[in-house]
Amino acid sequence: MINARTHLESLVGSDVYTLTKQRPNSVLRIVGDEVVVGTGKSPGGQAVPIDWVQDAIDLLVRDGEVEVAVEAIGHRGAFVGAVLATLPGAVVEPTTPRRVTFRTRVGTWKT
């Protein structure tokens, strides 16, 4: 199991980039059960529930791929997709909407 909180803690102080427009999202800090994310529109940050990120990670691990769209992973999907892309073994597919697939080091689906 990939722990979203642990992964997000490793990203604090870093930027992750949206998959379509390559806009930076700054992972500012973890506060309680939320990650605070700064963007061009909200440089001071907006809170995103860590559960949203965990749900998307769980979906990616379970299915081997996830569509980066609000319908699939919810609000703040661009940020969540950017985080998914930072996971070891994650591959961003050049589809519309973008998809993140999860592969092992040898290129097979992770099960």
VOPAGU-2260 file (C-alpha; in pm, 1 decimal, decimal comma):
REM VOPAGU-2260
SITE   aa  ch    i         X         Y         Z
SITE  MET   A    0       0,0       0,0       0,0
SITE  ILE   A    1     122,4     347,2     -84,0
SITE  ASN   A    2      56,4     593,8     195,7
SITE  ALA   A    3     -55,2     933,4      60,4
SITE  ARG   A    4      46,3    1124,5     374,2
SITE  THR   A    5     399,0     983,5     367,0
SITE  HIS   A    6     434,8    1058,2      -4,2
SITE  LEU   A    7     297,8    1411,3      35,8
SITE  GLU   A    8     534,0    1474,1     328,5
SITE  SER   A    9     822,6    1387,1      95,5
SITE  LEU   A   10     694,3    1651,7    -149,1
SITE  VAL   A   11     665,7    1939,6     101,2
SITE  GLY   A   12     871,9    2229,1     -30,0
SITE  SER   A   13     853,0    2100,0    -387,9
SITE  ASP   A   14     644,7    2181,4    -690,9
SITE  VAL   A   15     441,0    1923,5    -877,4
SITE  TYR   A   16     320,4    2010,1   -1225,5
SITE  THR   A   17     -26,4    1967,3   -1369,4
SITE  LEU   A   18     -26,8    1711,2   -1646,0
SITE  THR   A   19    -193,4    1912,7   -1921,0
SITE  LYS   A   20     -75,3    2271,6   -1880,3
SITE  GLN   A   21     237,4    2204,7   -1671,5
SITE  ARG   A   22     131,9    2460,5   -1409,5
SITE  PRO   A   23     323,2    2440,1   -1082,0
SITE  ASN   A   24     141,6    2343,1    -764,5
SITE  SER   A   25     356,9    2401,7    -456,6
SITE  VAL   A   26     320,9    2149,6    -176,5
SITE  LEU   A   27     349,5    2395,0     111,6
SITE  ARG   A   28     273,7    2193,3     425,1
SITE  ILE   A   29      63,1    1925,5     586,8
SITE  VAL   A   30    -191,2    2045,7     842,8
SITE  GLY   A   31    -394,2    1776,6    1013,2
SITE  ASP   A   32    -561,3    1566,1     746,5
SITE  GLU   A   33    -498,6    1814,9     465,8
SITE  VAL   A   34    -216,0    1916,5     236,1
SITE  VAL   A   35    -186,1    2288,6     168,4
SITE  VAL   A   36    -119,8    2358,4    -199,2
SITE  GLY   A   37      -9,7    2690,4    -347,2
SITE  THR   A   38     -94,8    2785,3    -705,6
SITE  GLY   A   39     -64,7    3094,1    -923,0
SITE  LYS   A   40    -418,7    3190,9    -821,4
SITE  SER   A   41    -371,5    3099,5    -453,2
SITE  PRO   A   42      -2,2    3138,6    -366,9
SITE  GLY   A   43     -77,8    3127,1       7,0
SITE  GLY   A   44    -230,7    2786,7     -41,3
SITE  GLN   A   45    -558,8    2602,0     -34,9
SITE  ALA   A   46    -625,8    2288,9     164,1
SITE  VAL   A   47    -682,6    1957,8     -12,0
SITE  PRO   A   48    -793,8    1656,1     193,1
SITE  ILE   A   49    -524,2    1389,2     199,4
SITE  ASP   A   50    -805,6    1134,0     165,1
SITE  TRP   A   51    -866,1    1260,7    -190,8
SITE  VAL   A   52    -505,9    1183,1    -279,4
SITE  GLN   A   53    -521,6     845,3    -102,6
SITE  ASP   A   54    -838,8     749,4    -289,6
SITE  ALA   A   55    -671,7     825,9    -624,5
SITE  ILE   A   56    -357,5     633,3    -527,5
SITE  ASP   A   57    -568,0     335,8    -423,7
SITE  LEU   A   58    -755,7     349,9    -755,8
SITE  LEU   A   59    -428,2     367,5    -949,3
SITE  VAL   A   60    -280,4      71,8    -761,8
SITE  ARG   A   61    -599,8    -133,3    -792,2
SITE  ASP   A   62    -672,2     -68,2   -1160,2
SITE  GLY   A   63    -324,1       0,0   -1294,9
SITE  GLU   A   64    -442,0     329,7   -1444,0
SITE  VAL   A   65    -654,3     630,7   -1361,2
SITE  GLU   A   66    -801,4     907,4   -1572,6
SITE  VAL   A   67    -699,7    1250,8   -1447,9
SITE  ALA   A   68   -1042,5    1411,6   -1463,2
SITE  VAL   A   69   -1284,6    1547,3   -1205,4
SITE  GLU   A   70   -1528,9    1268,5   -1290,4
SITE  ALA   A   71   -1270,5    1004,7   -1200,6
SITE  ILE   A   72   -1071,7    1153,2    -912,5
SITE  GLY   A   73   -1276,7    1448,4    -791,9
SITE  HIS   A   74   -1214,8    1814,8    -729,7
SITE  ARG   A   75    -854,9    1933,1    -734,4
SITE  GLY   A   76    -797,0    1655,9    -986,1
SITE  ALA   A   77    -514,8    1847,7   -1156,2
SITE  PHE   A   78    -319,9    1856,0    -829,7
SITE  VAL   A   79    -404,7    1495,9    -745,3
SITE  GLY   A   80    -295,8    1385,9   -1093,6
SITE  ALA   A   81      29,1    1578,3   -1054,3
SITE  VAL   A   82      95,1    1392,2    -729,2
SITE  LEU   A   83      15,2    1057,1    -892,2
SITE  ALA   A   84     272,7    1133,9   -1161,0
SITE  THR   A   85     543,5    1162,8    -893,0
SITE  LEU   A   86     493,8     807,0    -768,7
SITE  PRO   A   87     770,0     561,3    -856,4
SITE  GLY   A   88     646,6     350,7   -1148,3
SITE  ALA   A   89     387,7     606,3   -1261,0
SITE  VAL   A   90     372,7     692,0   -1630,4
SITE  VAL   A   91     172,6     982,7   -1773,3
SITE  GLU   A   92       0,6     879,6   -2094,7
SITE  PRO   A   93     -43,0    1148,8   -2364,7
SITE  THR   A   94    -418,4    1104,3   -2386,8
SITE  THR   A   95    -704,0    1351,5   -2350,1
SITE  PRO   A   96    -784,3    1359,6   -2069,3
SITE  ARG   A   97    -449,2    1249,6   -1934,2
SITE  ARG   A   98    -413,5     906,5   -1778,4
SITE  VAL   A   99    -158,9     790,5   -1527,0
SITE  THR   A  100     -62,6     426,4   -1552,1
SITE  PHE   A  101     124,6     232,2   -1290,8
SITE  ARG   A  102     399,1       0,0   -1403,2
SITE  THR   A  103     672,6    -190,4   -1231,3
SITE  ARG   A  104    1032,4    -127,9   -1327,5
SITE  VAL   A  105    1019,0    -396,7   -1596,1
SITE  GLY   A  106     720,3    -230,1   -1764,3
SITE  THR   A  107     441,3    -465,3   -1660,8
SITE  TRP   A  108     121,7    -369,0   -1483,4
SITE  LYS   A  109     157,2    -353,3   -1111,3
SITE  THR   A  110     -75,9    -595,9    -936,9
